[in-house]
Amino acid sequence: MTTTGYSIELEQMSKSYSKKTQVINKMNLSVVPGEFLVLLGPSGCGKSTTLRIIAGLEAPTGGKVLIDGKDSAQLSSTQRSIAMVFQDYALYPNMTVYQNLEYALRVHKVPKQIRQQRLAKILASLNLTNYKDRFPAQLSGGQKQRVALGRGMAKKSKIFLLDEPLSNIDVQLREKARDEIQRLHAENGQTIIYVTHDQQEAMALGDRIAVINDGKIQMIDTPANLYHNPANLFVAQFVGTPQINVFKVNYFNHQLIEENGTVVANLANYQAAGLVEDTDYLLGIRPENVAVSLKAANTDFPAEVESVVDYGRYQQVTLRAFDRLELKAVVSDWPVGTTRNVYVKLSRENLLLFDDQTHERLDANPEARFVLKGGQRRKVEA
């Protein structure tokens, strides 16, 4: 891929609408030229506002936005070289689909033959060829969103900003549109910032993902590291489907003890960084790291199967242990429809431990979660 995109830097960038309403709090972010960065977070966390400030549609109340090393406040819209796809479409109502897509290319005097070739490709990829002569009022919400997406694709800008561009598109077309965005990124080398609340979409698209909550970046890293090595409990719970299991435990005599029973025993050969005897922690375990068996072992605890949901390629099993502890496990060969007593084992190599008060993860080391006594490291694969 040839990189043609601009770098983007946010330096202590803040946005407030009043003294009591701070949307973004001293955000620092560095996006390298040609990177595909996803801003991921719940509704109201500040991700769309961040995108609008980068686009120059809103001004920060503190800090700076640098585009290609220059203060964006001093740059014209042409110098910024930004294309943006809005969540609310922002189509010209008096123009057809084709005219909406073509408008920016005509303004920038792109030759007619190149315009036609580029737009024919985009129309086909977004299933819009048969609608090219319709006006926005004659389109469904999903069709309008595809037109808005195509308009951003048509303009080969240095920076491409997308605000929830696939939220109203049917599932089948969403995957096709996602593939087209990735293909265009590979071809054009634009710097892309993509806003979504859908963590699966974020994991599929981003070179890196910035997880945002309450106007602050909680963690920014590759999809694999966000999933396997979350910096805190919020990231661990927001990334991953089914959601991670989390419950309170007490560390005592090399064991992790839930209120009514031991859930992880025989940790004598492991030393998790910072663990203090007789102290409460939050234990996180991904459902695929919960093993379910019909036979007991020394380190297992009993549980009862409450429900099984069959997704075809895997089954999601909901378990209840010690009368009150609910766990979800993902298995691939569960006999669907059965209800029975089972035994559970939590993978020690994949335990995630969080401070009970701050919710920061202990031993947030990308190389290993647990250190074996004697100085050897047990590496966790990404």
C-alpha positions in Angstrom: 0.0 0.0 0.0 1.3 3.4 -1.0 0.7 5.9 1.9 -0.8 9.2 0.7 -2.6 10.2 3.9 -1.8 13.0 6.3 -0.8 12.5 10.0 -3.2 13.7 12.7 -2.3 14.9 16.2 -4.5 15.8 19.1 -2.6 17.7 21.8 -4.5 18.1 25.1 -7.7 18.6 23.1 -10.8 19.4 25.1 -14.4 20.3 24.3 -16.9 21.8 26.6 -20.4 23.2 25.9 -20.7 24.7 29.4 -18.8 24.6 32.7 -20.8 21.5 33.7 -20.8 19.8 30.3 -17.3 18.6 29.3 -17.5 16.2 26.4 -13.7 15.6 25.8 -11.1 16.0 28.5 -7.5 16.8 27.4 -7.3 14.1 24.8 -3.9 13.2 23.2 -3.9 11.1 20.1 -1.4 10.4 17.3 -2.5 9.0 14.0 0.2 8.1 11.5 -0.1 8.7 7.8 -2.1 6.0 6.1 -3.4 4.4 9.3 -6.9 3.1 9.7 -7.9 4.1 13.3 -11.3 3.2 14.8 -12.8 5.3 17.6 -14.9 2.9 19.7 -17.1 3.6 22.6 -20.7 3.8 23.9 -23.2 6.5 22.8 -22.3 9.9 24.3 -18.6 9.1 25.0 -17.3 11.9 22.8 -16.2 9.9 19.7 -18.4 11.8 17.1 -17.5 15.1 18.6 -13.8 14.2 18.3 -14.4 13.4 14.6 -16.2 16.7 14.0 -13.4 18.7 15.6 -10.8 16.9 13.4 -13.0 17.8 10.4 -13.1 21.4 11.4 -16.9 21.5 11.9 -16.4 22.3 15.6 -13.7 24.2 17.4 -12.0 22.7 20.5 -12.3 24.7 23.7 -8.7 23.7 24.6 -5.6 22.2 23.0 -4.8 21.7 19.3 -5.5 19.6 16.3 -2.5 19.2 14.0 -3.0 17.9 10.4 0.2 17.0 8.6 2.1 18.8 11.4 0.2 22.1 10.9 -2.4 23.7 13.2 -5.7 22.8 11.6 -7.2 26.2 12.7 -4.9 27.9 10.3 -5.7 25.6 7.3 -8.4 26.0 4.7 -10.8 23.2 3.9 -8.8 22.4 0.8 -5.6 22.3 2.7 -7.1 19.9 5.2 -8.1 17.5 2.3 -10.8 15.8 4.3 -13.8 13.7 3.1 -16.4 12.9 5.7 -19.4 10.5 5.9 -22.1 11.8 8.3 -24.4 9.6 10.3 -27.3 11.7 9.1 -26.5 11.3 5.4 -26.3 15.1 4.5 -27.2 14.5 0.9 -28.2 17.2 -1.6 -32.0 16.7 -1.9 -32.2 18.3 -5.4 -29.5 16.0 -6.9 -29.8 12.3 -8.0 -27.7 9.6 -6.4 -25.2 9.9 -9.3 -25.0 13.7 -9.0 -24.5 13.5 -5.2 -21.6 11.1 -5.8 -20.2 13.1 -8.7 -20.4 16.6 -7.2 -17.1 16.8 -5.4 -15.3 15.3 -8.4 -16.7 17.9 -10.7 -15.7 20.7 -8.3 -12.2 19.4 -8.2 -12.2 19.1 -12.0 -11.6 15.4 -12.2 -11.8 14.3 -15.9 -15.2 13.0 -17.0 -13.9 9.5 -18.0 -12.2 9.0 -14.6 -15.3 10.2 -12.9 -17.5 7.7 -14.7 -15.1 4.8 -14.1 -14.7 5.6 -10.4 -18.4 6.1 -9.8 -19.5 3.0 -11.8 -17.3 0.9 -9.5 -18.6 2.5 -6.3 -22.3 2.2 -7.4 -21.8 -1.5 -8.1 -20.0 -2.2 -4.9 -22.7 -0.6 -2.8 -25.6 -2.1 -4.8 -26.7 1.4 -6.0 -26.5 1.0 -9.8 -30.2 0.6 -10.2 -30.9 3.7 -8.1 -28.4 6.2 -9.6 -31.2 8.3 -11.2 -33.3 8.5 -8.0 -33.4 11.5 -5.6 -32.8 11.1 -1.9 -36.5 11.4 -1.1 -37.1 8.2 -3.1 -34.6 6.2 -1.1 -34.8 4.1 2.1 -32.7 5.0 5.1 -30.2 2.3 4.3 -29.9 3.4 0.6 -29.3 7.0 1.7 -26.5 5.9 4.0 -24.9 3.9 1.2 -25.0 7.0 -1.0 -23.3 9.0 1.8 -20.7 6.4 2.1 -20.1 6.3 -1.7 -19.8 10.1 -1.8 -16.9 9.9 0.7 -15.3 7.0 -1.2 -15.4 8.9 -4.5 -13.3 11.8 -3.2 -9.7 10.5 -2.9 -8.8 12.9 0.0 -5.8 12.6 2.3 -8.1 12.0 5.3 -11.3 10.1 5.3 -13.6 10.5 8.4 -16.6 8.1 8.9 -19.2 8.6 11.6 -21.2 5.3 12.1 -21.4 4.8 8.3 -22.9 1.3 8.3 -25.4 1.5 11.2 -28.5 1.6 8.9 -27.3 -0.8 6.3 -28.6 -4.4 6.1 -26.3 -7.1 7.5 -25.4 -8.6 4.1 -24.6 -5.3 2.5 -22.8 -4.1 5.6 -20.1 -6.8 5.1 -19.8 -5.9 1.5 -19.5 -2.2 2.2 -16.9 -2.9 4.9 -14.8 -4.9 2.5 -15.0 -2.0 0.0 -13.8 0.5 2.6 -10.8 -1.8 3.3 -10.1 -2.2 -0.4 -10.1 1.5 -1.0 -7.9 2.1 2.0 -5.4 -0.4 0.6 -5.5 1.2 -2.8 -5.5 4.9 -1.8 -3.4 4.8 1.4 -5.7 7.5 3.0 -5.6 8.2 6.7 -9.0 6.9 7.9 -10.7 7.6 11.3 -13.8 5.5 11.7 -16.3 6.0 14.5 -18.5 3.1 15.7 -20.1 1.7 18.9 -20.0 -1.8 17.3 -16.9 -3.6 18.7 -17.1 -6.4 16.2 -17.0 -3.8 13.3 -14.1 -2.1 15.0 -12.1 -5.3 15.4 -12.7 -6.2 11.8 -11.6 -2.8 10.4 -9.0 -1.1 12.5 -5.2 -1.2 12.4 -5.6 0.2 15.9 -8.6 1.0 18.0 -9.0 3.8 20.5 -11.6 2.9 23.2 -13.2 6.0 24.5 -15.4 6.5 27.6 -16.5 9.8 29.3 -14.4 11.9 26.9 -11.1 10.0 27.6 -9.2 7.4 25.7 -9.1 4.3 28.0 -6.7 2.3 25.7 -5.4 2.5 22.2 -3.9 -0.6 20.6 -4.3 -3.3 18.1 -7.5 -5.4 18.2 -5.6 -8.4 19.5 -4.0 -6.5 22.4 -7.3 -4.8 23.3 -8.9 -8.3 23.5 -6.2 -10.2 25.3 -4.5 -7.5 27.3 -7.1 -4.8 28.2 -5.8 -2.0 30.3 -8.8 -1.8 32.6 -12.2 -3.3 33.3 -14.1 -1.0 31.0 -12.0 -2.1 28.0 -12.3 -5.8 28.9 -16.1 -5.6 29.2 -16.7 -3.4 26.1 -14.6 -5.6 23.8 -15.6 -9.2 23.2 -18.7 -11.2 22.3 -20.1 -12.9 24.4 -19.0 -10.4 27.1 -16.3 -11.3 29.5 -17.2 -13.0 32.8 -16.4 -10.7 35.8 -16.8 -11.4 39.5 -15.2 -10.5 42.8 -12.7 -12.9 44.4 -10.3 -12.9 47.3 -6.7 -14.0 47.0 -5.8 -16.3 49.9 -3.2 -19.0 50.2 -2.6 -19.3 46.5 -6.3 -19.5 45.7 -8.9 -17.2 44.2 -12.0 -17.6 46.3 -15.5 -16.4 45.3 -17.8 -15.6 48.2 -19.2 -19.2 48.3 -16.3 -21.3 47.0 -12.9 -21.6 45.4 -12.9 -20.9 41.7 -9.1 -21.1 41.0 -6.9 -23.3 43.2 -3.2 -24.3 43.0 -1.7 -20.9 42.0 1.4 -21.7 44.0 3.6 -21.9 40.9 2.3 -18.6 39.6 3.0 -15.1 40.8 0.7 -12.4 39.5 2.2 -9.0 39.8 1.0 -7.1 42.8 -1.3 -9.7 44.4 -1.6 -9.2 48.1 -2.7 -12.0 50.5 -6.3 -11.8 51.7 -7.2 -9.0 49.3 -10.3 -8.6 47.1 -9.8 -8.4 43.3 -12.1 -8.6 40.2 -11.5 -11.7 38.1 -12.2 -11.6 34.4 -12.3 -14.7 32.2 -13.4 -14.8 28.5 -16.1 -17.4 27.8 -13.9 -19.3 25.4 -11.4 -19.8 28.3 -14.1 -21.5 30.5 -13.8 -25.3 30.0 -16.9 -27.4 30.8 -16.6 -31.1 31.6 -18.8 -34.0 32.8 -15.9 -35.2 35.0 -14.4 -33.6 38.1 -10.8 -32.7 38.5 -8.8 -31.4 41.4 -9.0 -27.8 40.2 -12.6 -27.8 39.0 -15.7 -26.6 40.7 -19.3 -27.9 40.1 -21.9 -25.9 38.2 -25.4 -26.3 36.8 -26.2 -25.7 33.1 -29.0 -23.1 32.9 -29.3 -22.7 29.2 -27.6 -23.5 25.9 -27.8 -21.3 22.8 -26.7 -22.9 19.6 -25.0 -20.6 17.1 -24.2 -23.3 14.7 -20.4 -23.1 14.7 -20.3 -22.8 18.5 -22.6 -23.0 21.6 -23.0 -20.5 24.4 -23.6 -22.2 27.7 -24.9 -20.3 30.7 -23.8 -21.9 34.0 -24.6 -21.2 37.6 -22.2 -22.1 40.4 -22.4 -21.8 44.2 -26.2 -20.9 43.8 -25.4 -17.4 42.7 -22.4 -17.1 40.4 -23.3 -16.9 36.7 -20.8 -17.8 34.0 -20.9 -18.0 30.3 -18.8 -20.5 28.4 -18.3 -21.0 24.6 -17.9 -24.6 23.4 -17.9 -26.2 20.0 -19.3 -29.7 20.7 -22.1 -29.3 23.3 -25.0 -31.8 23.0 -27.7 -29.2 22.4 -30.9 -29.5 24.5 -29.4 -31.3 27.5 -29.4 -30.0 31.1 -27.1 -31.5 33.6 -24.6 -31.0 36.3 -21.1 -30.2 35.1 -17.6 -29.2 36.3 -15.8 -26.0 35.3 -12.2 -25.1 34.9 -10.9 -21.6 34.3 -7.8 -21.3 32.2 -5.0 -20.0 34.5 -3.0 -18.6 31.5 -5.9 -16.4 30.5 -7.1 -15.0 33.8 -7.4 -11.2 33.9 -7.2 -9.6 37.4 -8.4 -6.1 38.1 -8.0 -3.8 41.1 -11.3 -3.9 43.0 -11.3 -0.1 43.5 -9.6 1.5 40.5 -10.6 -1.3 38.0 -7.1 -1.1 36.5 -5.7 -4.4 35.4 -2.9 -6.0 37.4 0.2 -7.2 35.5 -0.8 -5.3 32.3 2.1 -6.8 30.5 1.7 -7.6 26.7 4.2 -10.4 27.0 2.7 -12.4 29.8 0.0 -12.3 32.4 1.5 -14.6 35.0 5.1 -14.9 35.8 6.3 -18.4 36.8 8.5 -18.6 39.8 12.1 -19.0 38.9 12.1 -16.1 36.4 10.6 -18.0 33.5 7.8 -16.3 31.6 4.7 -18.1 30.3 3.9 -16.2 27.1 0.3 -15.6 26.1 -0.4 -15.7 22.4 -2.3 -12.8 20.9 
